[in-house]
């Protein structure tokens, strides 16, 4: 048989002026409350709260009690689907989620849009709050969308302050300017503390004996850091507690000249100093500590 073009007729179904229906007392109360910026549900004979409210209990078919309960406004996401490419008819012009939201105090879930920014910001159990339109007309779209709870903020922090070195610290930094680590020996405890201090932190005795310590030591513990630091040679970099030879307390400093994954406890290190002409009374005179190549020390 010869092929024939299909017969196609175009039809349009339209209600001039819009399709009008009555809402009834239950849905009408729900929409009226939305216009006033509130969300209500209705209680069933078994005590469950339906949101959106229904005229009959879907579980039993019995009429609802007519007792209205304000719920929310916050709720919990029970399930969701991400919309990457919104259509013109969608409530938002950017990627969003359709979600089943169980409002606080409700026993059923409401379907609405959640503006989460990206799918990683949304999960089952996420808490969301409604964002209301400024001009409300008594429709479910009076809630423009829901948005996740604020769980974190980013604040720029900057604190400017001056630190005036006291006598012991000034004495220690004067030694650092000369390329020397100064420590103090407690005559009572016989412990050597570095940086130099005037009193023993253990027994409280005054420290009178000042000693010079070598710029070599042993790594007692360390951390690998992955955030940039202007003092560090590279990222990742290592900060470590180093026990200088002859000292009884470690000091914290940077470790360089070795890949971060090769740093270990017991590694022998030596201070790398900036040129003498560039030094001042500051710990920046020490670039970092680098391996000496000596055998490790068993800690």
PyMOL commands that set and color helices and strands:
alter all, ss='L'
color gray80, all
select helices_A, chain A and resi 24-35+119-121+140-142+167-177+260-262+276-278+283-285
alter helices_A, ss='H'
color red, helices_A
select strands_A, chain A and resi 39-43+49-50+68-71+75-83+96-103+110-114+127-132+143-148+181-185+192-193+209-213+216-225+237-244+251-255+268-273+286-291
alter strands_A, ss='S'
color yellow, strands_A
deselect
rebuild
show_as cartoon
